[in-house]
Amino acid sequence: MAGRLEGKVAIVTGAGRGIGKAIAEAFVAEGARVVVNDVDADAANLLVKELGDGAVAENSAIGTVAAAGSVVGTALDTWGQVDILVNNAGILRDKMTHKMSEEDFDQVIQVHLKGTWACGREVIKLWRPLAKEETAEGRPHRKIVNVTSPSGLLGAVGQSNYAAAKMGIVGLTKTWAKELGSLSINVNAVSPTALTAMTEPLIQDPAQKAVRLARFALGRYGDPEEIAPSFVFLASKESDYITGQILCVDGGLVI
Ligand SMILES: NC(=O)c1ccc[n+]([C@@H]2O[C@H](COP(=O)([O-])OP(=O)(O)OC[C@H]3O[C@@H](n4cnc5c(N)ncnc54)[C@H](O)[C@@H]3O)[C@@H](O)[C@H]2O)c1
């Protein structure tokens, strides 16, 4: 099946590599045009070169209202619309709580939680008046797909900053689903696990790797390409009757 996102414009934050890159590639393959945001300008530009006319790069550091305005502004300036927002950009600053600095805490909360809130707020401000002008029958569903984590569902040692941010993103997801459902705006989240630059360092030590992989029912980390189809689904018409949900695409880590 192809063309499930034909005519749609999507924003994917943190799309220069890893899961975000796989999402941007899958969206373009399904006919969407994509704003490839990443603070790593080289990575974003490289991906846009690969994707061609269906993509444009944007290099703001997600985490502020100004950055959110710039990402949405890029979509509007380039294609005049936004239909899908994927809040994927993320960082880790792991430390046990007693060793964690204020900066480690603030940075992680800013990129994940405030970044998701700010980008969500920007598209919500854009979409509300549009949706109100449309009739319920004629109105297309608009989609926000957030990214949480097993850490945000279960908690995780050494990740008080990250787990709090990702749990906060669950709160944003459920709240926005309730606030915006009457305007046909669907808000869901994916809780992924994949082998990327973020997770590779966690399995360098063979003993630690064995302990980690034993927690997955399927016994392994996925590839980013195995995560991306869930985002296509949650961005497409096929999920118009799904909102406020957390979809675990994690090889059976959270059961
Ligand atoms: N990989 C996993 O197993 C896993 C598990 C749970 C959740 N996640 C979440 O999935 C998302 C993607 O993770 P990944 O594994 O692909 O990580 P990754 O480190 O491979 O990629 C993250 C991308 O985000 C970009 N980025 C970081 N801060 C940014 C900012 N402020 N503004 C814009 N871009 C920024 C980076 O440059 C990078 O290209 C993150 O939100 C992460 O927390 C990943």
The ligand as an SDF file (V2000), in Angstrom:
LIG
                    3D

 44 48  0  0  0  0  0  0  0  0999 V2000
   15.9450    4.4560   20.3970 N   0  0  0  0  0  0  0  0  0  0  0  0
   15.1220    4.0010   21.3500 C   0  0  0  0  0  0  0  0  0  0  0  0
   15.1560    2.8120   21.7220 O   0  0  0  0  0  0  0  0  0  0  0  0
   14.1250    4.9060   21.9880 C   0  0  0  0  0  0  0  0  0  0  0  0
   13.3530    4.4300   23.0380 C   0  0  0  0  0  0  0  0  0  0  0  0
   12.3730    5.2160   23.5980 C   0  0  0  0  0  0  0  0  0  0  0  0
   12.1730    6.4930   23.1120 C   0  0  0  0  0  0  0  0  0  0  0  0
   12.9630    6.9700   22.1030 N   0  0  0  0  0  0  0  0  0  0  0  0
   12.7210    8.3260   21.6470 C   0  0  0  0  0  0  0  0  0  0  0  0
   12.6700    8.3440   20.2360 O   0  0  0  0  0  0  0  0  0  0  0  0
   13.1170    9.6230   19.7690 C   0  0  0  0  0  0  0  0  0  0  0  0
   14.2060    9.4180   18.7370 C   0  0  0  0  0  0  0  0  0  0  0  0
   15.2790    8.7210   19.3500 O   0  0  0  0  0  0  0  0  0  0  0  0
   16.4890    8.0540   18.5220 P   0  0  0  0  0  0  0  0  0  0  0  0
   16.7960    6.7860   19.1960 O   0  0  0  0  0  0  0  0  0  0  0  0
   16.1980    8.0780   17.0730 O   0  0  0  0  0  0  0  0  0  0  0  0
   17.6610    9.0890   18.9010 O   0  0  0  0  0  0  0  0  0  0  0  0
   18.8790    9.6550   18.0470 P   0  0  0  0  0  0  0  0  0  0  0  0
   19.8130   10.2290   19.0550 O   0  0  0  0  0  0  0  0  0  0  0  0
   19.4030    8.6430   17.0860 O   0  0  0  0  0  0  0  0  0  0  0  0
   18.2180   10.8270   17.1730 O   0  0  0  0  0  0  0  0  0  0  0  0
   17.7290   11.9940   17.7800 C   0  0  0  0  0  0  0  0  0  0  0  0
   17.8100   13.1270   16.7850 C   0  0  0  0  0  0  0  0  0  0  0  0
   17.2690   14.2920   17.4340 O   0  0  0  0  0  0  0  0  0  0  0  0
   18.1310   15.3970   17.1560 C   0  0  0  0  0  0  0  0  0  0  0  0
   17.9660   16.3870   18.2090 N   0  0  0  0  0  0  0  0  0  0  0  0
   18.3850   16.3210   19.5000 C   0  0  0  0  0  0  0  0  0  0  0  0
   18.0290   17.4210   20.1500 N   0  0  0  0  0  0  0  0  0  0  0  0
   17.3660   18.2190   19.2640 C   0  0  0  0  0  0  0  0  0  0  0  0
   16.7400   19.4750   19.3580 C   0  0  0  0  0  0  0  0  0  0  0  0
   16.7270   20.1890   20.4920 N   0  0  0  0  0  0  0  0  0  0  0  0
   16.1580   19.9730   18.2540 N   0  0  0  0  0  0  0  0  0  0  0  0
   16.1630   19.2960   17.0850 C   0  0  0  0  0  0  0  0  0  0  0  0
   16.7620   18.0930   16.9390 N   0  0  0  0  0  0  0  0  0  0  0  0
   17.3330   17.5550   18.0260 C   0  0  0  0  0  0  0  0  0  0  0  0
   19.5310   14.8060   17.1040 C   0  0  0  0  0  0  0  0  0  0  0  0
   20.4490   15.6580   16.4220 O   0  0  0  0  0  0  0  0  0  0  0  0
   19.2600   13.4850   16.4020 C   0  0  0  0  0  0  0  0  0  0  0  0
   19.3710   13.6140   14.9940 O   0  0  0  0  0  0  0  0  0  0  0  0
   13.5420   10.4060   21.0030 C   0  0  0  0  0  0  0  0  0  0  0  0
   12.4870   11.2210   21.4440 O   0  0  0  0  0  0  0  0  0  0  0  0
   13.8020    9.3020   22.0150 C   0  0  0  0  0  0  0  0  0  0  0  0
   13.7040    9.7600   23.3410 O   0  0  0  0  0  0  0  0  0  0  0  0
   13.9320    6.2060   21.5330 C   0  0  0  0  0  0  0  0  0  0  0  0
  1  2  1  0
  2  3  2  0
  2  4  1  0
  4  5  1  0
  4 44  2  0
  5  6  2  0
  6  7  1  0
  7  8  2  0
  8  9  1  0
  8 44  1  0
  9 10  1  0
  9 42  1  0
 10 11  1  0
 11 12  1  0
 11 40  1  0
 12 13  1  0
 13 14  1  0
 14 15  2  0
 14 16  1  0
 14 17  1  0
 17 18  1  0
 18 19  2  0
 18 20  1  0
 18 21  1  0
 21 22  1  0
 22 23  1  0
 23 24  1  0
 23 38  1  0
 24 25  1  0
 25 26  1  0
 25 36  1  0
 26 27  1  0
 26 35  1  0
 27 28  2  0
 28 29  1  0
 29 30  1  0
 29 35  2  0
 30 31  1  0
 30 32  2  0
 32 33  1  0
 33 34  2  0
 34 35  1  0
 36 37  1  0
 36 38  1  0
 38 39  1  0
 40 41  1  0
 40 42  1  0
 42 43  1  0
M  CHG  2   8   1  16  -1
M  END
$$$$
